[in-house]
Amino acid sequence: MVKDKLFVVIGLGSFGTAVATQLAKNKCRVTGMDQDRDRVDQLKGILWEGVVADATQKEALEVLPLKTAESVIISMGENITLSILATFHVMELGAHRVIVKGVTDEHGQSLKKLDVHRVVFPEKEIAEQLADKETWPNVIDNLALGPGGYAFVEVAVPDNFAGKTLRDIDLRRRFGLTVVGVRKSLDGGDVEVNPSADFLLMPDHVLLMIGKKDEIERFRERD
């Protein structure tokens, strides 16, 4: 893990606080801004620097290390107008990688027009992952990989795959999926990275795959 990376988190509600806390746990420096002093004070032991100010005011944002931060993460609650205004100012001040918490699809489209790096919808993404796990028993975990429609998924080896090689099941040709690794136990254990086509699958193995979401869905619905 690379230490001492610098991040800026604007908006210290529940989402912003969770992001700032995890970044600090990952040994990163975090500058946090919120106009609510109590929120900033509550994170004194976590933030490298805390700023009490209104993020919709360009002058207030000028004190932040926007140009040197790895990413600027903006979470302005449910107020779409304030979120867009803060994002516009941050981009104008030279932040090179901006991630914004979206509120609605229309909000997300507006943010994309500002050329932000990524728009996240935490509740929607978690809900989709939960629904997939509940309806697809073999799924252990899944993770969206940005806006391109790709995802990473961990799938317990289905019964009809056990005893076969990766060449036999041929997931790339049949579904467009790439197997990037195989975990050798459902409970964890070693991972075979970039396994060969002759790798033999066992009942307690886990497939680690990358593919487009519609390709993963086709795999899920296979006969």
BELDA-V250959 format. One record per backbone hydrogen bond with DSSP energy under -0.5 kcal/mol. NH is the residue of the N-H (numbers start at 1). CO is the residue of the C=O. E is the energy in kcal/mol with one decimal. If there is no record, write none. Layout:
nh=NH co=CO e=E
nh=NH co=CO e=E
This chain:
nh=3 co=1 e=-0.5
nh=4 co=27 e=-2.5
nh=7 co=29 e=-2.5
nh=8 co=71 e=-2.1
nh=9 co=31 e=-2.8
nh=10 co=8 e=-0.5
nh=10 co=73 e=-3.2
nh=11 co=9 e=-0.6
nh=11 co=33 e=-3.3
nh=17 co=13 e=-2.6
nh=18 co=14 e=-1.9
nh=19 co=15 e=-2.4
nh=20 co=16 e=-2.6
nh=21 co=17 e=-2.5
nh=22 co=18 e=-2.1
nh=23 co=19 e=-2.5
nh=24 co=20 e=-2.2
nh=25 co=21 e=-2.0
nh=26 co=22 e=-1.7
nh=27 co=24 e=-1.8
nh=28 co=23 e=-2.2
nh=29 co=5 e=-3.0
nh=31 co=7 e=-2.8
nh=32 co=30 e=-0.6
nh=32 co=49 e=-2.5
nh=33 co=9 e=-2.4
nh=34 co=51 e=-1.9
nh=37 co=35 e=-0.8
nh=40 co=36 e=-1.6
nh=41 co=37 e=-2.9
nh=42 co=38 e=-2.1
nh=43 co=39 e=-0.6
nh=43 co=40 e=-1.1
nh=44 co=41 e=-1.7
nh=46 co=43 e=-1.8
nh=47 co=43 e=-3.1
nh=48 co=30 e=-2.2
nh=49 co=30 e=-1.7
nh=51 co=32 e=-2.8
nh=53 co=34 e=-0.8
nh=53 co=51 e=-0.8
nh=55 co=53 e=-0.7
nh=57 co=54 e=-1.8
nh=58 co=56 e=-0.7
nh=60 co=57 e=-0.7
nh=61 co=57 e=-1.5
nh=62 co=58 e=-1.1
nh=63 co=60 e=-1.0
nh=64 co=61 e=-1.7
nh=66 co=64 e=-2.0
nh=69 co=65 e=-1.1
nh=70 co=6 e=-3.4
nh=71 co=6 e=-0.6
nh=72 co=97 e=-2.5
nh=73 co=8 e=-3.2
nh=73 co=71 e=-0.5
nh=74 co=72 e=-0.5
nh=74 co=99 e=-2.9
nh=75 co=10 e=-3.1
nh=79 co=76 e=-1.2
nh=80 co=78 e=-1.1
nh=83 co=79 e=-1.9
nh=84 co=80 e=-2.5
nh=85 co=81 e=-2.3
nh=86 co=82 e=-2.6
nh=87 co=83 e=-2.3
nh=88 co=84 e=-2.6
nh=89 co=85 e=-2.2
nh=90 co=86 e=-2.4
nh=91 co=87 e=-2.5
nh=92 co=88 e=-2.3
nh=93 co=89 e=-1.8
nh=94 co=91 e=-1.5
nh=95 co=90 e=-1.8
nh=96 co=66 e=-0.5
nh=99 co=72 e=-2.8
nh=100 co=118 e=-2.3
nh=101 co=74 e=-2.8
nh=102 co=100 e=-0.6
nh=102 co=120 e=-3.3
nh=108 co=104 e=-2.4
nh=109 co=105 e=-2.3
nh=110 co=106 e=-2.1
nh=111 co=107 e=-2.3
nh=112 co=108 e=-2.1
nh=113 co=109 e=-1.5
nh=114 co=110 e=-0.7
nh=114 co=111 e=-0.8
nh=115 co=112 e=-1.6
nh=116 co=111 e=-1.2
nh=117 co=98 e=-1.5
nh=118 co=98 e=-1.5
nh=120 co=100 e=-2.5
nh=125 co=121 e=-2.7
nh=126 co=122 e=-2.5
nh=127 co=123 e=-2.3
nh=128 co=124 e=-2.3
nh=129 co=125 e=-2.1
nh=130 co=126 e=-2.6
nh=131 co=127 e=-2.5
nh=132 co=128 e=-2.4
nh=133 co=129 e=-2.3
nh=134 co=130 e=-2.3
nh=135 co=131 e=-1.9
nh=136 co=132 e=-1.8
nh=139 co=136 e=-2.1
nh=140 co=154 e=-3.1
nh=141 co=154 e=-1.2
nh=143 co=152 e=-2.9
nh=145 co=150 e=-3.0
nh=146 co=144 e=-0.7
nh=148 co=145 e=-0.6
nh=149 co=146 e=-0.7
nh=151 co=211 e=-2.5
nh=152 co=143 e=-3.1
nh=153 co=209 e=-2.7
nh=154 co=141 e=-3.3
nh=155 co=153 e=-0.5
nh=155 co=207 e=-2.5
nh=156 co=138 e=-2.9
nh=157 co=205 e=-2.5
nh=161 co=158 e=-1.9
nh=162 co=158 e=-1.0
nh=162 co=159 e=-0.6
nh=163 co=201 e=-3.1
nh=164 co=161 e=-1.9
nh=166 co=199 e=-1.3
nh=167 co=197 e=-2.6
nh=169 co=165 e=-1.8
nh=170 co=166 e=-2.0
nh=174 co=170 e=-2.3
nh=175 co=171 e=-2.4
nh=176 co=171 e=-0.8
nh=176 co=172 e=-1.2
nh=177 co=171 e=-1.5
nh=178 co=210 e=-2.6
nh=179 co=177 e=-0.5
nh=180 co=178 e=-0.8
nh=180 co=208 e=-2.3
nh=181 co=208 e=-1.3
nh=182 co=192 e=-1.7
nh=183 co=206 e=-2.5
nh=184 co=190 e=-2.6
nh=185 co=188 e=-0.6
nh=188 co=185 e=-1.5
nh=192 co=182 e=-2.9
nh=193 co=191 e=-0.9
nh=194 co=180 e=-2.5
nh=195 co=192 e=-0.6
nh=199 co=196 e=-1.8
nh=201 co=164 e=-2.9
nh=205 co=202 e=-1.9
nh=206 co=183 e=-2.6
nh=207 co=155 e=-3.2
nh=208 co=181 e=-2.7
nh=209 co=153 e=-2.7
nh=209 co=207 e=-0.6
nh=210 co=178 e=-2.2
nh=211 co=151 e=-1.9
nh=213 co=149 e=-2.6
nh=216 co=212 e=-2.3
nh=217 co=213 e=-2.1
nh=218 co=214 e=-1.9
nh=219 co=215 e=-2.1
nh=220 co=216 e=-2.2
nh=221 co=217 e=-1.9
nh=222 co=219 e=-1.2
